[in-house]
Amino acid sequence: MTEQASPLMRNLRRSGVWFVASVLVLVASSIGLSRFLETETPAVSLALDPLNVDALIGEITADLNDTSNAPDLFDALLDKAESALRFDLADARLYSLIGEIKYRQGKKDQAYEFFDQARKLSKTEIHALQRSIGRSIETGDLSKAVGEIDILLRRWPDQFPAIAEGLPTILLNPDGYQAVLAAIRGAAPWRANLLVTLAKTPEGLDFANRLLLDLTGTSAPPNRSELSYVINGNIRQKEYEQAYRLFLFSLSDQERKLGGYIFNSTFEPVSSGKPFDWQVGDQSGLEVTFVSSQDAVEGEGGATVRFLNTPVKNTALQQYIELPPGSYKISLAASARNLKLPKELFWSIRCVGPAGETARFNIPEGTYNRQALSQDFSVGPAGCPMQLLKLETAAIAESWRFRYVGTLIMHKLSIERLSS
C-alpha cells in the first residue's frame, strides 16, 4: 500500500511546489507591475500591491493637490496615511504627509510636530523642510530659515523658485540679510540663482548690488558671471549709473590700467565678459581675435577681424560706455589687408534709449598700415545717460551678393573729451 501510494504522494508534492511557485511568481509580478505604475497611476498600483507606500503617497498627494476635492476628504486621507505608518515607522515622507493633512485641517501645532519628526528621520525631507522654512519666516527666526533654505537647496536645487518669494522678507531684516550673506560667502551652491533672481526686479537689485559689494574683499568674492548678471540687471532697469559704478568697483588692479572712456582701448586679450568690456558677437562670417601688443608680430597688436568671404550682418564687437554731456573725438588707428566691404563697415555710438545714433564713422576698404581715422561728436545734456559703442555692418539681409573679404586690424580705439 505504501509503495503504491508513493508515486501519488510524490505527484501531490510536486503539484504543491508548483502551486506555491506559481503564487510567488504571480505576487512578484504584481509587485513589479505595481512599482512600474506607481508614478503615473498610483490607484492601479495600489490595487496590485496595497503595501506599496510610494504609490500610496502619490495617490494621497494627488488628492491633496486636486482643488476640486471637498475638505471632508481629509479624514479619509489621514486614515490611509496613518494606516501605512503602522507598517513603516521610519518613512519620513509619511510623517510629512500626515503633517500636511493636519496643516490643512487647521491643526498647525500637531502638523509641525509631524514635520519635525519627519526631519528627525530625514533632514532633507522636502515638504517638511518647505513648511519649516515658512514657519521660521513667519515667526521671525530668519537665521534658522536661511539655514533650512541652504539644506533644501543643496539637496533639491530645482526648488529655488519655490522659496524665491520669501527672499525679500528675509533680506529686509538685518539678521536675515547677514544670514544670507554668511551662506553665500560660504560658497552656497544657490548663490548664482539668488543673484540672477534678485537682478530681475528693482527691489531685488538693491540687495544684489549690496551683496556683491559686501562679498568683495572676502574669501569668496563675486565672480565674473555674478557681476555680469547684476550689471546687466541694472542696465535693464535703467539704473545706468549704478551699473557703471559696479563695473568700476569690480575691476582688478590689472584691469584698472585699461580704464578710460573706452575700456581696454588697445584690445588686450583680458576680456572679463562684463557689459562695459568688449563683447564679441557670435558671427559665422568672421573671426575676431585679440592680440597683446607685446606678443604681436610687426606691431600688429589689437583686435583682428578676419572676414571669411561670406555675408556679414549686424555686430562684430560692442561695449557699453558712459559719456557725460559734452564734445568728444573718437579715434581709431587701423591697418587692413585686401579689405573688401560691399556694404559699409563702421563704428557707431548710440544712446541707450530713444535718442538714437550719436556718431558714426566708416572703415575704408583696401590695404593700408596704421591709418588714423577720427570723428568729432557730441553728447547732449539730456536723454543719453549711457551709450553703446558697436562695430557693425550696414547689411540688412544676408545676401551672397554682399560678401565681406579681407582682414582689419584695429590697434587702438579711443575717445577723448574736447575742450569747450
Buried (B, 14 or more C-beta within 10 A) or exposed (E): EEEEEEEEEEEEEEEEEEEEEEEEEEEEEBBEBBBEBBEEBBEBBBBBBEEBBBBBBBBBBEBBEEEEEEEEBBEEBBEBBEEBBEEEEEBBBBBBBBBBBBBBBEBBEBBBBBBBBBBEBBBEBBBBBBBBBBBBBEEEBBBBBBBBBBBBBEBBEEBBEBBBEBBBBBBEBEEBBBBBBBBBBEEBEBBBBBBBBBBBBEEBBBBBBBBBBBBEEEEEEBBEEBBBBBBBBBBEBBBBEBBBBBBBEBBEEEBEEBEEBBBBBBBBEBBBEBBBBBBBBEBEBBBBEBBEBEEBEEEBBBBBBBBEEBBBBBBBBBBBBBBEEEEBBBBBBBBBBEBEBBBEBBBBBBBBBEBEEBBBBEBBBEEEEEBEBEBEBBBEEEEBBBBBBBBBBBBEEBEEEBBBBBBBBBBBBBBEEEEE
